[in-house]
Amino acid sequence: MQTSKFIRWHEKQLYLSFAWLLSCLLCGFLFATVVEYVAKYAAGIFTILSLLGLYVIGIAAIELFRRFWMQFSFAQFCSSSATCKSCGSYGLFDVRRETWPIYARCDKCGYSWVIGSEDDE
């Protein structure tokens, strides 16, 4: 059985979101490493540069987590609205654009709807 186009798109979105999360975790490990370095070895100007580096790493980790959360919540929201209201089939449509809103047309019955519209429940 072949997986639907929407399900493949949804999996791709989840993989991308978890790549952002993995990058955020790596930033966290780098942050801990720099803190340890500052505590043990840094002195003088290197302390100031290390603290500046910590600031940049912290901002990067926050941005990476924000990107993860936005991508993940968008994919989950689209997933919750991917059922055809006419025939009840799940995910049997092609994602034409990766922008907001997503226009869906059921491959089984031909019903059209917009994922993310106000009347979408």
PyMOL commands that set and color helices and strands:
alter all, ss='L'
color gray80, all
select helices_A, chain A and resi 5-40+45-80
alter helices_A, ss='H'
color red, helices_A
select strands_A, chain A and resi 102-105+112-115
alter strands_A, ss='S'
color yellow, strands_A
deselect
rebuild
show_as cartoon
